[in-house]
Structure formats: C-alpha cells, structure tokens
Amino acid sequence: MRALIRYWRSKEIICKNYVNNFWVAHPYQKVLLYIRDSVILEDLKTCRFVIAEKDYLDSAQNMKYYGIVLDTVTKMVTVPNTKINDVICCLQNILVKKHLTA
C-alpha cells in the first residue's frame, strides 16, 4: 500500500494511509471522482487488491480523521469541542499522576 501511496503522491494526488485504509482528497468533487475511478480503482485492480463491500467509496469533501474534521473545499481543519474536551481530560489525568504506564 505504501508503494501505491508514494506513486499517487508522485502524480500530485493528495492521499494518506493508515494500516490498510487510505483516503484521497481534492477540492473539486468532479476531479476527486475522476481520480477515484480512473486512477485509484484502476491501480487497485491492477495490483489485485480486493475491495470489500464495507469499504467506503463515496466521495466527500469533508471527513473525520482521528476525530478532526478535514474540509478540502475551504482547506480548513476543525477540531470539534468534544475532541478538545477529551484531550484536556486526558492531559489533566496525566498531570495528576506521578507515574504513567505504557
């Protein structure tokens, strides 16, 4: 998968992978759909990857990534208040403890 990500990036396709998942971004939905259909899916088929039924192939111009919202149209990254509160809670717990476990 990393080889495909590297290849797509060399074609100036904005993409990111995590374990066995990945996403592709573009500010224009028509271009994103073209990239998905003409590049990504064709390369996956050529490399004999199996696309499971549960895989999400719909196009979206904003998506959640680790709880953070990425908007490819406005080029904005938004952190929801729930995520901020969760991080603050975790940091407060760390500050209270004298020892942390892995």
C-alpha positions as CSV (number, residue, x, y, z in Angstrom):
1,M,0.0,0.0,0.0
2,R,2.8,2.4,0.8
3,A,4.2,1.9,-2.7
4,L,0.8,2.9,-4.2
5,I,0.6,6.0,-1.9
6,R,4.1,7.0,-3.0
7,Y,3.1,6.5,-6.6
8,W,-0.1,8.5,-6.3
9,R,1.7,11.3,-4.5
10,S,4.2,11.5,-7.3
11,K,1.2,12.2,-9.5
12,E,0.3,15.1,-7.1
13,I,-2.7,13.2,-5.7
14,I,-3.3,14.2,-2.1
15,C,-3.7,10.9,-0.1
16,K,-2.9,9.4,3.2
17,N,-2.9,5.9,4.5
18,Y,-3.4,4.2,7.9
19,V,-2.7,0.5,8.3
20,N,-4.9,-1.0,5.5
21,N,-7.1,2.1,4.8
22,F,-6.5,5.3,2.9
23,W,-8.2,8.4,1.7
24,V,-7.8,10.7,-1.2
25,A,-8.6,14.4,-1.2
26,H,-9.3,17.1,-3.8
27,P,-11.1,20.5,-3.5
28,Y,-13.2,19.8,-6.6
29,Q,-15.6,16.8,-6.4
30,K,-15.6,16.1,-10.2
31,V,-11.8,15.8,-10.1
32,L,-12.0,13.6,-7.0
33,L,-14.4,11.3,-8.7
34,Y,-12.2,11.2,-11.8
35,I,-9.1,10.3,-9.6
36,R,-11.1,7.6,-7.8
37,D,-12.5,6.0,-10.9
38,S,-9.6,6.4,-13.4
39,V,-6.6,6.2,-11.1
40,I,-7.2,4.8,-7.7
41,L,-9.6,1.9,-8.5
42,E,-7.7,1.0,-11.7
43,D,-4.4,0.8,-9.8
44,L,-6.0,-1.2,-7.0
45,K,-7.4,-3.7,-9.6
46,T,-4.0,-3.9,-11.4
47,C,-2.4,-4.7,-8.0
48,R,-5.1,-7.3,-7.3
49,F,-6.4,-5.6,-4.2
50,V,-9.8,-6.8,-3.1
51,I,-12.3,-4.0,-2.3
52,A,-14.6,-5.2,0.5
53,E,-18.3,-4.4,0.5
54,K,-17.8,-2.5,3.7
55,D,-15.2,-0.2,2.1
56,Y,-16.4,3.4,1.7
57,L,-16.0,4.6,-1.9
58,D,-18.3,7.6,-1.8
59,S,-16.8,11.0,-2.4
60,A,-16.9,13.5,0.4
61,Q,-15.3,16.9,0.6
62,N,-15.1,16.8,4.3
63,M,-14.3,13.9,6.5
64,K,-13.3,12.9,10.0
65,Y,-9.7,11.8,10.6
66,Y,-8.8,10.8,14.1
67,G,-11.8,12.9,15.3
68,I,-10.6,16.0,13.4
69,V,-12.7,17.3,10.5
70,L,-10.8,17.9,7.3
71,D,-12.5,20.2,4.7
72,T,-10.9,20.0,1.3
73,V,-13.0,22.8,-0.1
74,T,-12.2,25.5,2.4
75,K,-8.8,23.9,3.2
76,M,-9.7,24.1,6.9
77,V,-9.0,21.7,9.7
78,T,-11.6,21.8,12.5
79,V,-11.3,20.3,16.0
80,P,-14.7,19.6,17.5
81,N,-15.3,20.7,21.1
82,T,-15.8,17.1,22.1
83,K,-12.3,16.2,20.9
84,I,-10.8,19.2,22.6
85,N,-12.6,18.3,25.9
86,D,-11.4,14.7,25.6
87,V,-7.8,15.8,25.1
88,I,-8.0,18.3,28.1
89,C,-9.4,15.5,30.3
90,C,-6.5,13.2,29.3
91,L,-3.9,15.8,29.9
92,Q,-5.4,16.6,33.4
93,N,-5.2,12.9,34.2
94,I,-1.6,12.8,33.2
95,L,-0.7,15.9,35.3
96,V,-2.4,14.3,38.4
97,K,-0.5,11.0,38.2
98,K,3.1,10.6,39.4
99,H,3.8,7.6,37.2
100,L,2.4,6.7,33.7
101,T,2.1,3.3,32.3
102,A,2.5,2.5,28.7
